[in-house]
Amino acid sequence: MNLQSAAIADHETLSRSRDPSQLLDSLNRSASELKVWLHDCALPLWLAEGFHGPDGGYSETLTLTGQATTTHRRSRVHPRQVFCFAEAGNRGWGGEWQNAVERGFDYYDRTYQLPNGFYASLADHEGRVLDESFDLYNQAFAILAYAHIAKAQPHRRSELGPRATQMLNNLKAAYAHPKAGFEEASPRKLPLCSNPHMHLFEAAMACETQAGFDHEIWRAQADDIAELCLTHFIDPESGGLREFFDGEWKPHPDARGRIMEPGHQFEWAWLLTRWAISRNRPDALQKAKRLFEIGEGHGLCPVRKVAVMALLDDFSVHDPLARLWPQTEWLKSAMLLAVITEGQERQAYLASAMRAVHALQLFLDVPLKGLWRDKLKADGSFVDEDAPASSFYHIVCAIYELEDCLARLA
Ligand SMILES: O=P(O)(O)OC[C@H]1O[C@@H](O)[C@@H](O)[C@@H](O)[C@@H]1O
């Protein structure tokens, strides 16, 4: 038995274990290892090689030998990297995070923000905008970054709270859907999508408790998206969450309307659980648990033991590729659901979280520690490509959520 299969066997034995303390011990060990990986390898590497100072911004990718590339940079990468360094700062990481947050975000503002207040979609590595088109997804990440910078750097709160409100007002003025949520474009472009709403939901929940922000408007915004999710994104029969819709928030009539992504079942499960706890909504919690059940029951490849990209609405596998980020969402949702449940139910979530840790570790297992692979193919081999910066936000969030949930379970 080689080392990797020995590790898998070990994880499987533990996952089946009925002894809660053994599972918790194992999760605690993994959490410590992941935190060391994050603080000693990944953050230093992505700061040294992936951040290029006040005039350079953040790289889209690093080669697997740790060199920056000149790949065009999607808008989302900057606020996501800012989120990572701001959160690391909040957690006491000793690197030069202040500079990366402040200068990295200034670069993002200067390079991507358009005169209409929205952020462009793509620029090259020298800061020339290549695609100005509007994407709700990108604006959601800007708002998430505003909230996390304000948390990490109190001196910017009075600037960022009003900027977040202004962004929301701009979004509503230009893209509000007549019924609920937001359009993809103006004039209308179909399908409408749940995914950018998920990130706006995440951002709204970050803003609603952040000092310096208008808690009332963000709370209302989070509530609107949660209700849209409960009434339209989630299929009332199966309980699965769809991706694409027609103009009335009904499943899109072509094949796209049938897609349900396991990673998004987990990601929404985590967000909805947080919202359900905060608003005391047992109905939402039930739906969140069902999302998790679908992700776990239908979205995991039995051979590779990873969450795959896409199912259809009969829960058959539509895309067997496995990306890194769904594994992190599996881990976050399993851990949070473990925190709020008891007995056998908690045990099952902890066992699932252990399997998710292992799935994540598969992607982090590269020679230069601090980097990752992103795509595991159906045949068990990884796509040979550079490490995408955009996955870092998922990894950071999962490692800190694992740590927080374990602390709550101690
Ligand atoms: O595809 P990148 O940019 O790595 O993002 C990773 C993923 O993040 C998730 O939260 C979702 O929004 C996915 O739709 C997205 O693909």
The ligand as an ORCA input file, in Angstrom:
! r2SCAN-3c Opt
* xyz 0 1
  O     -13.898     29.839    -10.777
  P     -13.210     30.617     -9.709
  O     -12.971     32.025    -10.027
  O     -11.998     29.938     -9.187
  O     -14.237     30.647     -8.536
  C     -14.545     29.484     -7.909
  C     -16.006     29.322     -7.653
  O     -16.414     30.045     -6.533
  C     -17.663     29.614     -6.043
  O     -17.958     30.307     -4.883
  C     -18.726     29.797     -7.072
  O     -19.031     31.129     -7.254
  C     -18.299     29.163     -8.385
  O     -19.254     29.388     -9.349
  C     -16.927     29.647     -8.806
  O     -16.520     29.016     -9.988
*
